[in-house]
């Protein structure tokens, strides 16, 4: 297990040279921009190690309201769009960078295109805070259930992925500088106003840095009240686990589309 990471030189210099304020016992540079803050958070997740990875593979299980909606192995590019979800029942869903496919073509896969794209993104979220087509704004500290968190909003440019109207808000633990939670909306197949009326939040637990990058291995999903900054309900609406994380080379993975595959088109929005 590799528990070490190196802060980028820019982040180290920033912490050393800029006047600081103290929030919840943590020293935060005054005047830090949202992207500089993201640099520091990503460093805490060992983004240096992440940049050395080509392919990520993990066994993922997601349950909502007692029903298993995801159960299988995800394999995806660390720095590209391609991914595949191999279900335990032998069905495979593949995203080739442009569209999604299912094999065999007559298999049932409710929201299959959504699953093959969403769960790799949630796994990689701390490493995908910044990039082309991504805008970070609204850097602030906020109190949730008596604890101070750093917070920043992530939005996307038009044409970015299947659902560019989605937004994510990161909540960063100021003691560990890890992403503790991420509020979000899902506009896949639904109108923006409908999705925006009821945000959700994913809580990240049990981080591991085996192999280098720090990745959460246990999830809770809740409905979220962004005004009150609190969970809605007495128990999570869903839970998830990410197990057996491993890193592969590109030549070890096949993202090609089998001849018996059928396309999973992006659904129209209601």
C-alpha positions in Angstrom: 0.0 0.0 0.0 1.3 3.4 -1.0 0.1 6.1 1.4 2.4 8.9 0.2 1.5 11.7 -2.3 3.3 14.8 -3.5 1.6 18.3 -3.6 2.2 20.1 -6.9 4.9 22.7 -6.5 2.3 25.4 -7.3 0.1 24.3 -4.4 3.0 24.1 -2.0 4.2 27.6 -2.9 0.6 28.9 -2.5 0.3 27.5 1.0 3.7 28.9 2.0 3.4 32.4 0.6 -0.2 33.5 1.0 -1.7 34.9 4.2 -3.9 32.3 5.9 -7.1 32.2 7.8 -8.2 29.3 10.1 -11.5 27.5 9.6 -12.3 24.6 11.9 -8.7 24.3 12.8 -7.5 24.0 9.2 -5.3 26.7 7.6 -6.8 27.9 4.4 -4.9 30.4 2.2 -6.8 33.6 2.0 -7.5 34.7 -1.6 -7.3 31.2 -3.0 -9.1 30.8 -6.4 -11.4 27.9 -7.0 -9.0 26.2 -9.3 -6.2 26.6 -6.9 -8.4 25.0 -4.2 -9.2 22.2 -6.6 -5.5 21.6 -7.2 -4.9 21.1 -3.5 -7.9 18.8 -3.2 -6.8 16.7 -6.1 -3.3 16.5 -4.7 -4.8 15.0 -1.5 -6.3 12.3 -3.7 -2.8 11.7 -5.3 -3.6 13.0 -8.7 0.1 12.6 -9.5 -0.4 8.8 -9.3 -3.6 9.1 -11.2 -2.0 10.7 -14.2 0.2 7.6 -14.5 -2.8 5.3 -14.8 -4.3 4.2 -18.2 -7.2 1.9 -17.3 -9.2 1.5 -14.1 -11.1 -1.7 -13.3 -13.3 -2.3 -10.2 -16.2 -4.5 -9.1 -19.2 -2.2 -8.3 -22.5 -2.9 -6.6 -25.2 -0.3 -6.2 -28.6 -0.8 -4.4 -31.5 1.7 -4.4 -34.5 1.1 -2.1 -33.4 -2.5 -1.5 -33.1 -3.3 -5.3 -29.7 -4.1 -6.9 -29.4 -1.9 -10.0 -25.7 -2.4 -10.7 -23.7 -5.5 -10.0 -20.6 -6.3 -12.1 -17.2 -5.1 -13.3 -16.5 -1.7 -14.7 -13.5 -1.1 -16.8 -12.8 2.5 -18.0 -10.2 4.8 -19.3 -8.7 7.1 -16.7 -8.2 9.9 -19.2 -10.6 9.1 -22.0 -14.3 8.5 -22.6 -14.4 4.7 -23.2 -15.9 2.4 -20.6 -17.5 -1.0 -20.3 -19.8 -2.6 -17.7 -19.7 -6.4 -17.6 -22.7 -7.6 -15.6 -22.5 -10.8 -13.5 -25.2 -12.3 -15.7 -23.0 -12.2 -18.8 -24.5 -9.1 -20.4 -22.0 -6.3 -21.4 -22.6 -2.6 -22.0 -19.8 -0.7 -23.8 -19.4 3.0 -24.4 -17.0 3.4 -27.4 -16.5 7.2 -26.9 -19.5 8.2 -29.1 -22.4 5.9 -28.1 -23.3 2.9 -26.0 -23.9 -0.7 -27.0 -25.3 -3.8 -25.4 -24.4 -7.4 -26.1 -26.3 -9.5 -26.7 -28.6 -7.0 -28.4 -31.8 -8.5 -27.0 -30.7 -8.3 -23.4 -32.6 -6.1 -20.9 -30.7 -3.1 -19.6 -32.9 -0.4 -18.0 -30.8 2.8 -18.1 -27.8 0.8 -19.3 -26.3 3.8 -21.1 -26.6 5.8 -17.9 -24.9 3.2 -15.8 -21.9 2.6 -18.1 -21.2 6.4 -18.0 -22.3 7.5 -14.5 -20.5 5.1 -12.2 -17.0 5.6 -13.7 -17.6 9.3 -13.3 -18.6 9.0 -9.6 -15.6 6.8 -8.9 -13.3 9.3 -10.6 -15.0 12.5 -9.4 -12.0 13.9 -7.3 -9.8 13.5 -10.4 -12.4 15.1 -12.8 -12.9 18.3 -10.9 -11.1 20.2 -13.6 -10.7 19.8 -17.4 -11.9 20.9 -20.8 -15.6 21.8 -20.8 -15.7 22.0 -17.0 -16.2 25.2 -15.0 -15.7 25.5 -11.2 -17.3 28.4 -9.3 -18.7 29.4 -5.9 -15.7 28.5 -3.7 -16.9 28.8 -0.1 -16.8 27.3 3.3 -20.1 26.0 4.6 -21.4 24.3 7.8 -23.2 21.0 7.5 -24.4 19.2 10.6 -22.0 21.2 12.8 -18.9 20.7 10.7 -17.2 23.1 8.3 -16.6 22.0 4.7 -15.0 23.6 1.7 -17.4 23.7 -1.2 -17.2 24.4 -4.9 -19.8 24.0 -7.8 -19.0 22.1 -11.0 -20.9 22.8 -14.2 -20.4 21.9 -17.8 -20.3 23.5 -21.2 -22.9 22.8 -23.9 -22.2 19.6 -25.7 -20.2 18.1 -22.8 -21.3 14.4 -22.5 -24.9 13.1 -22.5 -26.2 15.5 -19.9 -24.3 18.8 -19.8 -27.1 20.4 -17.7 -26.1 18.2 -14.7 -24.3 20.0 -11.9 -22.2 18.7 -9.0 -21.2 20.4 -5.8 -18.2 19.1 -4.0 -17.9 19.1 -0.2 -14.4 18.8 1.0 -13.3 17.6 4.5 -11.1 20.4 5.7 -9.1 18.0 7.9 -8.2 15.4 5.3 -8.8 17.6 2.1 -10.6 14.6 0.6 -14.0 14.9 -1.1 -16.4 13.8 1.6 -19.6 14.2 -0.4 -20.9 15.5 -3.8 -24.4 16.9 -4.3 -25.8 16.4 -7.8 -28.8 16.3 -10.2 -29.5 13.8 -12.9 -31.0 15.1 -16.1 -30.7 11.8 -18.0 -34.1 11.4 -19.7 -35.8 14.1 -17.6 -36.3 17.9 -17.8 -33.8 20.1 -16.1 -36.4 21.8 -13.9 -37.7 18.5 -12.8 -34.2 17.2 -11.9 -33.2 20.5 -10.3 -36.2 20.4 -8.0 -34.8 17.4 -6.1 -31.0 17.2 -5.8 -29.3 14.2 -4.3 -26.0 13.7 -2.6 -23.4 10.9 -2.5 -21.4 10.4 0.6 -17.9 8.9 0.1 -16.5 6.6 2.7 -13.6 4.2 3.3 -11.0 5.7 1.1 -8.2 3.4 -0.1 -4.9 4.4 -1.7 -3.9 1.0 -2.8 -2.2 1.4 -6.2 -1.6 5.1 -5.6 -4.8 7.2 -6.2 -7.2 7.7 -3.2 -10.6 6.3 -4.1 -13.7 5.8 -2.0 -14.9 2.2 -1.6 -18.3 2.8 0.0 -21.2 5.1 -0.9 -24.4 6.4 0.6 -27.0 8.2 -1.5 -29.5 10.6 0.0 -32.0 13.2 -1.2 -30.5 16.6 -0.5 -31.9 20.0 0.5 -29.3 22.5 -0.8 -30.9 25.5 1.0 -30.8 23.8 4.5 -27.7 21.9 3.5 -29.0 18.7 5.1 -30.0 15.2 4.1 -33.7 14.5 3.4 -35.2 11.4 5.1 -34.1 9.1 8.0 -32.0 6.7 5.9 -30.1 6.7 2.7 -32.1 5.9 -0.5 -29.2 3.9 -1.8 -25.8 2.4 -1.0 -22.9 1.2 -3.0 -19.5 -0.5 -2.8 -16.4 -0.4 -5.0 -14.1 -3.4 -4.6 -11.0 -5.0 -6.1 -9.7 -1.7 -7.7 -7.0 -2.5 -10.1 -5.1 -0.7 -12.8 -4.4 -2.1 -16.3 -2.7 -1.1 -19.5 -4.7 -0.1 -22.6 -3.6 -3.2 -24.5 -5.1 -5.4 -21.8 -8.7 -4.1 -22.5 -11.1 -4.6 -25.4 -13.5 -1.7 -26.0 -14.5 -3.0 -29.4 -18.1 -3.5 -30.3 -19.2 -7.2 -30.9 -21.1 -7.9 -34.1 -24.2 -9.0 -32.1 -24.4 -5.7 -30.1 -27.3 -3.3 -30.3 -27.1 0.4 -29.7 -28.4 2.0 -26.6 -29.4 5.5 -27.8 -29.6 8.6 -25.5 -33.3 8.8 -24.5 -35.3 12.0 -25.1 -35.8 14.2 -22.1 -39.3 14.4 -20.7 
